[in-house]
Structure formats: structure tokens, C-alpha cells
Amino acid sequence: MEEFSENESWKNWFHRHGPKLLLCARQWTASAADAEDVVQDAFIRFWRSQRGLPGEPMALLLTSVRRAALDIARRRLRRAAREAGAEARDSFAGPLLEPASGGDDRRLAIESALRRLPTDQREVLALKIWGELTFAQIAGQLGIPPNTAASRYRYALGNLRRELTAAADCHG
Amino acid sequence: MDDDFQELEAELSRLRPAPLGRDFAERVERGMARRRALPGWLWAAMPAAAAFALIVVYGTRGPAGPAAQASAPPAAPAFEPVGVRDILVASRDEGYVVLADGWPARRLLEAHVNTIMWRSPRSAALLQWSVPREEIRIVPVAFH
């Protein structure tokens, strides 16, 4: 993960790293719109007042994003308890990954397999691959031991490969 | 990581997250352009409070010219301080930060208004000086 350059504009940085933040945020929010809200809030706060702080920018931002996402989730739970019929989860409505220029079947298969992963495995996988965090940083984010983060990651990869192999077999 | 998974990891790493929607990018741009969300009157009150403070200080001390210095004996002060008040008017949790030693902490932004009051012993007139103040607090936290 690269550091900030003093002269870099927020637009450049956000253009490069915003999609990763959003993908990670979608692991913790009930909808894509919620994910955008938490990323927006966290990024603006970070750029204005936390950019000069020591530490990995992406790790700091993801901490902030996760906290905001959990706040929203708690508010939604309270509201759902009051109202009849909770909102349907549409966290994975819309594409998670950029469409490939050539054949897109493999990307769709991977997205589909990702959606079926258990949440605790999927969030570790997203933080590792697209958040570019270490297991120690992931452990800090999630409040789990680093070994647990590593084993969830391995389970996620194993399940993903199994899903992809089964899908490939189905399509002959 | 297991050699078995290296190929899959590499494939996943090559996939890029979906690009940001145009609406979202515009929303962030608008958010970045907005002024910090503290009550507007606090910022507007700053110059007025400073000017008022000058008037109060000048008024209580009086002119320091030779005529004033020559007048004896010294008179009782026109106003005496009688109270100080600190009111929290807005508070915002700015999320987690990481301290230099690696510990997490929460950054809290608070807007206060400090008011100092003087009273004239002769006329019982009350003078108040209010000035806005912004305070940033870093509160260490521990996760259990």
C-alpha cells in the first residue's frame, strides 16, 4: 500500500483506491448505497483531519469504514425490530468486480462464488486481496487473532476453489 | 500460503474492484467541497467576539495617557470578573486514529463557547464576553 504524496490530489487518490474501499465496505453493509455512504464519510473525514497521522492510510480508512458500517447496521437492526419486515439484503446487488475486457464468464463465476462464501471468510478475503492488508492488520480490524484471520482466509480460498471447480464441471 | 492456492490468489489479485459510479464520485466531490460542518454562527461570531473583547479591555482600563496617570488616588475597577462558563454546543466523533505508539484512539471534535462575566460594583451592570473555541480530544480506546 503506497503512502500519500503531499502534492497528490484527493481525486487521484480516491480514484485509485476508492473502488477497493467500496468493495471492502460492501462486506459490512446491508446495501451498496450504505457502502457508498460509509466510504464517503470515512474518506472525507480521513482526508481532512487524519491524513497526516502515522500509519497505513488504507488500514486507517478501513477501520473508519468498518466502524461506520457497524453503526449503520446497528441502526438498521433497531429499525427492523420496530418495523414489520426487515429490508432485504442487497449488499451484493450490482457488480463487485470490474468486467473483464475479454470473456466475462470467469469473473461472473468468481463473483457468484464470493457471494456464497460465509461472511467471516469473505470479509477476510476482501481485506487481504483488495484491501491489501496483512493478517496482523486484518486481525486488528476484526478483533480476532492473526492465526484465525489466516485460517479464515485459507478456508475462503478453499471454498472458492471448490465452488469454481463445481461450476466449471456443470458447464462441461 | 499454500502453493495450492497461489494460482487462485494471483487470479483474484488481477481482478479489480468495480469502478466507482459517477453519481457516487460526484457526491464525494460535493462532500469534499463543503465547509467543515460546525455551526456557522460560531465562525461568524469569532470577529465580533474579538472586537467586543477589545472594547471591554479598553473600557475597564481606560485611556493610559499622562492625564489619566496623573490622577490620584486610583479608582475602584469599573467591572469585576464574577463568573466563567463553558458550554459544549456541538460534538462530532471523527472516528478512529492510530497513535504513534500503535494504539487506537478516537478523535472527538468539540465546539465550545466560553463566556466570562463582569459586573460593575457601582451600577450592577453586567458585561459578558463570549468566545467560541474548538477542542480536539484524542481518547485512547481498548478493544476487548
Interface residues (C-beta under 8 A of the other chain):
Chain A: W10 K11 F14 H15 G18 P19 K20 L22 L23 E36 Q40 A42 F43 I44 R45 F46 W47 R48 S49 Q50 L53 P54 G55 A59 L60 T63 S64 R67 A68 G94 P95 L96 L97 E98 A100 R107 I110 L125 I129 W130 G140 G143 Y153 R154 L157 G158 L160 R161 L164
Chain B: M1 D2 F5 L8 E9 E11 L12 S13 L15 R16 P17 A18 P19 L20 G21 F24 A25 R27 V28 E29 G31 M32 R36 E94 G95 Y96 V97 V98 A100 P104 R107 L109 F143
